[in-house]
């Protein structure tokens, strides 16, 4: 948010410079990103006067102007195509070498045989507008100033006059400040709390002039009382089902009806007649540009001006486009269609709140107006809307239609109900001041709800405990009062200002006191008391251990989106009834590819691999530890389970650590080794681990396995099916695995078991067998452990061979067996007896012994 300092001074007396003001706001918790000027690099533009205009001898659409640019630049010859160039006109002249706000550098250039010594500027080139009318002709300085006598003399540098040197604070508003600081007035209130000075409403003694001072406090009056000159509601039934109505008489009568009182708590309609099209004067344009908005026309500029100034969005309708001069605030009808001001056709739903006339919808309430009631150059009557709309309704509608307008952003955070009528009156005064038309007296005001002051308990001792500072009651109360709160110590209550929609509980009051007292003055001390015991859950500790183990195994951690897309299920070749397809859809996804909550980590991991592959990375090995979302059924009847999964994926080849180390492929056995290293680090008993073939649809048939621990399935591993790999453009043989941390938890030893270094030597015996090609080596290793008994310390597969002389369909497997006893040195005879039992057990499996 951009806050012009000069505009801010209209709402509070400021003696400090911009950087001091920025420091004051920062100390209150508002982040000031920078102190800047409106057009920092712009220079070399002066006031000038056209003395003569002649046709260009070589081009009928060009003119040659003799321009008086002041004593220093003298008289210049300028070629222009502007249709409004005329003798005596005061213009903005960019001298040779000038730099415009958009960074364009102006020089002397030849135009159809004549040298043009600089350029006379349009409003768009001066950064004061971007409408077609602002680009077509020259900026008329007299019309812009509103008074020919206010135009600077020829040769005067226009940087200050055009507002290019105006200082601006660039604020980064966090959500807790966005509700009450998203306006000039809101920032002024904060500065009043920081300095102890009074803030004031702008323009109460005339448009653009200084306002009447009001003590720093709520100062907002009661919103359940009509404003002076407003009409009384025909029906004022807060909370009642019957619609409330109000009428405005006079030369252009209008009737307002709120048929959805839950969606609209307050609606104010005023009428402007004898409307005259045209651009805004310089002072309005300067402030809008400084605040980051582009001028459009008088009507729109004033509504934007008041929104920036007071935080209250307004909307202007073409009065003659409103059927029967009747405005209805209602819920949309199913299938109702509205073309919004951006030209897009919107299909509405009943939960959308709309502004309608007697026949059709003419706007999305609080979001965007309709094209069928837009202001045009032919508009002669304007109906001005100021309202309080339910923040939730606005938020849902804006998100569903993808319309994050300035108005919607303010309404969905909650606007000040006390500012609705005041902002409407302020806008009418400004419209009259800029010559946009004639305001009719009075307003049609409809209230369907009361906005009584919100009350919180006043418990000073509780505030002291939260702050950790022993402040007396007077200091606590004074801090809150400087921010506009009313403290009634006798009643034990605090009244919250109507503009502080972010305040919800007592703890918020403690934060407000801390901001005014100075967060930097609160001592940094650890809380007293005994330290809590180790309360880390086994589940959380296991995730930490898993991350560390996977990183040690050479994988890199990634964090992917918790969302996925419906197309992922088809890409993974999942059948229609697969559990992964039962994913929770989001009501308002940011994009189609993020429209479902994930039920597996696999699509996110494959997206990461694909991202790297598209950037010519030769290989990658990544892992993620994160939650998935598993509903009991759809549509949701209860909250889903959120089990934690451990995912690993890789493709290609990983380079060596140095030039002498060759790269290693990322294949099935690479990822299997990573998973087994993880299980070992977690203390899972190797004897409890088993691998079985599987035929999951997303995995390659014959190159996939499920992982079982103590007979329970805890995960899967395998090469991706070629069609799945092709769907992610991953080339040949990418590999993935996913483990269920919840299922793995019972087998984990959270504390490593100490085992002393062996005192007695080990004896190694090797054994080789011919086995069927489809018999897992893990099955053979498990039979070896069973037959060998407690003297077998370890068994490891160290060789696998196929080809001659091994018969076709079989494989030669060689295992190393390590025998050791903890209390003695084993003899050869003891080892021979055990080893013989192993040989006999393998022969009993039908295997052929080769050694």
Buried (B, 14 or more C-beta within 10 A) or exposed (E): BBBBBBBBBBBBBBEBEBEEBBBBBEBBBBEBEEBBBBBEEBBBBBBBBBBEBEEBEEBEEBBBBBBBBBEEBEBBBBBBEBEEBBEEBBBBBBBBEBBBBEEEEBEBEEBEEBEBBBBBBBBBBBBBBEBEBBEBBBBBBBBBBBEEEEBBEBBBBBBEBBBBBBBBBBBEBEEEBBBBBBBBBBBBBBBBBBBEBBBBBBBBEEBBEBBEBBEBBBBBEEBBEBBEEBBEBBBBBEEEEEBBBBBBEEEBEBBBBBBBBBBBBBBBBBBBBEBBBBBBBBBBBBBBBBBBBBBBBBBBBBBBBBBBBBBBBBBBBBBBBBBEBBBBBBBBBEEBEBBBBEEEEBEBBEEBBBBBBEEBBBBBBBBBBBBBBBBEEEBBBBBBBBBBBBBEBBBBBBBBBEBEBBBBBBBBBBBBBBBBBBBBBBBBBBBBBBEBBBBBEBBBBBBBBBBEBBBBEBEBEBBBEBBEBEBEBEBBBBBBBBBBBBBEEEEEBBBBBBBBBBBEEBEBBBBBBBBBBEEEEEEEEEEEEEEEEEEEEEEEBBBEBBBEBBEEBBBEEBEBBBBBBEEBBEBBBBEEEBEBBBBBEEEEBEEEBBBBBBBBBBBBBBBBBBEBBEEEEEBBBBBBBBBBBBBEEEEEEEEBEEBBBBBBBBBBBBEEEEEEEEEBBBBBEBBBEBBBBBBBBBBBEEEEBBBEEBEBEBBBEEBBBBBBBBEEEBBBBBBBBEEBBEBBEBEEBBBBBBBBBBBBBEBBEEEEEEEEEEEEEBBEBEBBBBBEEEBBBBBBBBBBBEBBEEBBBEBEEEEEEEEEEBEEEBBBBBBBBBBBBEEEEBEEEBBEEBBEBBBEBBEEEEBEEEE
